[in-house]
Amino acid sequence: MCPYVERSDGRVGALRVRRGTAGTIAVVSALGMAAVLGGCGATGSSDVTLRLVAADYGDSAAHSSKKYWDDLVKDYESTHPDVKVEVSVYSWNDVDRKVKEMVDAGDAPDLAQIGAYADYAAAGKLYPASELLSIRTQADFLSQLSDAGQWKHTQYGIPFGASTRVLFYNKTLFDKAGITPPTTWAELAADAAALKDKGVKYPFALPLGPEEAQAETMQWLLVGGNGGSGYTDDIGTYTINSAANVSTFTWLKDDLVGKGLTGPVAPGKLNRAAAFAAFADGQVGMLNGHPTLIQQAAAKGVKFGTVPMPGRTGKARASMGVADWMMAFKQNGHRDEIGDFLDFVYSEKNVLDFSRTYGLLPVTSSASNAMSTSDQAADKALRPFLEELPSTELYPVGKTSWAAVSAAVKQNIGQAVAPNGSPSGVLTRLQATATAADSSTTD
C-alpha cells in the first residue's frame, strides 16, 4: 500500500503521516517521495471496496441514516475513484446481531458502527485506532470518549455519536401546578406529588422496561450520592449492589413508585420509547431524556425545559453519557483505505452534519467547539447536553462482560421497584451475574 500525507489545506493526498503498526510515526521525506510513490495510483489503492455496517439513527424511512451515508460516500468516492464504499444500514434492534453473524460466518465487514467493541477487540479482530487514523484525527476526539474506547489501554473503539441525559420537564404542567424544576430528590418527589394532584398521568416517568433500562438505571446510580459510582468503581470492578446503589433504588421504590408518582404503567414494563411518546403527548411531568426528545416534543408543540438531573441533596457528582462506536476489522486487510476513509468521516464538517441531522453530540473537539459557539437554533438547543458532557461517565463498554451485564439489567431491574420487590435482593443477584460474567471473559 502507498503511504499518505496530510496537506496544508487539511485534505488527504497521496501521502499522509500516520502511526505505524508498532505505534511509531512513519514519515516519508519529500526527497524520497518519488521513489516511494513509484508505481502507485493517485489514492494508494486499486479498486478496493470497503463494506460498512451502520446503525440507523432515523425515526422514519425518510430520515434514515442511509441518506446520510449515501451523501457522504458519494462525496468521498468523487475524489477517491479507486475506492468504493458499500454501506448497509440496520435498525438498532438488529445491527449488533447482524455484525456478529457476519463475523461468526468468517465474513466480517471492513467497518462496523454499532454499540460495543470490546468482544471483538479481545478476540484480536480489530485494528487499533492508532494504526488507522491520522494523528490529527485521533487527537481531535474528546478525551473521555477516547478513553472509553480502550481495551487493555489501547483504543479500538472509535466514538461515533454521543449523548448525555438531562431532566426534561413540561413547562405547562409545571405552571399549572405552581412548581419549579427540582434541584434535590426531595424537591423532585414534592414536584411529582404536586403534578399528581393536578391529574398528570405520569408525574415522573421511570422507564425501567427492557428497551433501555440499563441507561435509566445508570443515571440514578450516578446521582445517588453517598459514594454512588454507577456500575463499577474507579478500578473497573462491578459494584452494582453497593450500599449507595441499594439506597438509591430503595428511595425510588418507596418515595416515587410506592407513592404512585410514576404513572399507571409499572416502571419495569415502561420502555423509553413509550415514555418519550407520552412526554410528547403532554402526559408526563418529568423524565430523564437525551437530545432526540427535543425534536420529538417540539414536533407536538410541547413547551418544555431542561435542567441537570438533581442529586440526592444537590448537584450530582456526574451524569450519564452514552457513545456509540465505529470499529475496523482486520480480516480483509484494507487498513490504509479504511484509515483514509475514516479521516474523511471524522472531518469537522461531516461530524457536524451527522450531529445536527440526528440531534446527537459531536465526538470531536473541533465539531463540539463549533457547535457550542454556533448561532443556529438547533445547536443552541443542544448546549445543555454539551455542558453536561465533560462531567459524564459512560457504561463500562471496555469490559467484555458488559454486554451480558447490560442484558441482565434490562430484564431484571424493574423488579427492584415492584410492590413486592427487594432492591437489595435484585441488585445482589445482578452483582452475582456481573461477577460471573467478569470471571468468564478477558478484560
VENMOJO-V188656 format. One record per residue. PSI is psi in whole degrees, 0 to 359 (* if undefined). Layout:
BEGIN
psi
PSI
PSI
END
This chain:
BEGIN
psi
148
145
173
162
145
126
167
338
4
350
165
123
199
348
129
156
127
168
145
180
337
9
358
165
124
122
132
127
158
324
329
5
318
319
320
322
358
125
357
151
179
334
355
15
165
106
52
137
122
135
126
130
126
156
152
119
355
159
8
167
323
337
16
151
343
321
318
311
322
315
318
315
320
317
315
312
336
335
4
70
341
2
126
145
119
123
128
126
129
157
161
337
338
337
318
320
319
315
317
317
319
316
316
331
3
22
54
144
167
323
145
134
97
200
343
147
341
320
317
325
315
331
1
24
352
151
139
148
326
341
355
311
150
158
320
315
313
325
343
344
144
134
320
335
319
317
320
342
11
141
123
46
15
133
119
325
123
116
141
306
148
157
161
174
136
169
117
142
148
110
322
314
323
319
318
327
353
39
166
160
142
152
353
168
323
319
322
315
321
319
317
321
320
321
319
318
334
8
15
131
314
89
312
114
127
84
95
21
169
348
310
40
332
332
310
320
311
322
315
323
324
329
9
343
182
37
8
131
18
215
335
164
189
341
10
11
134
133
42
322
32
159
320
319
320
318
320
311
334
319
315
315
313
319
340
296
313
337
13
31
5
6
178
343
129
135
323
348
357
117
159
314
319
322
317
318
320
322
316
337
3
20
357
132
315
151
159
131
163
177
330
340
337
306
321
315
319
325
333
3
19
129
118
162
168
143
160
145
123
148
180
316
10
206
131
151
324
160
176
137
155
138
144
165
139
142
154
125
143
347
317
354
24
48
311
317
320
313
317
317
318
325
324
315
321
19
155
317
313
323
318
318
314
313
317
325
322
12
37
168
142
148
359
153
319
314
324
318
319
319
320
340
4
151
0
138
318
323
319
324
335
354
322
327
321
320
331
334
317
335
13
157
142
166
155
62
343
356
128
344
350
323
316
321
315
317
320
320
314
320
337
339
331
333
338
334
8
157
318
14
162
107
316
316
315
314
327
321
320
324
319
320
317
317
318
318
323
321
341
2
171
113
*
END
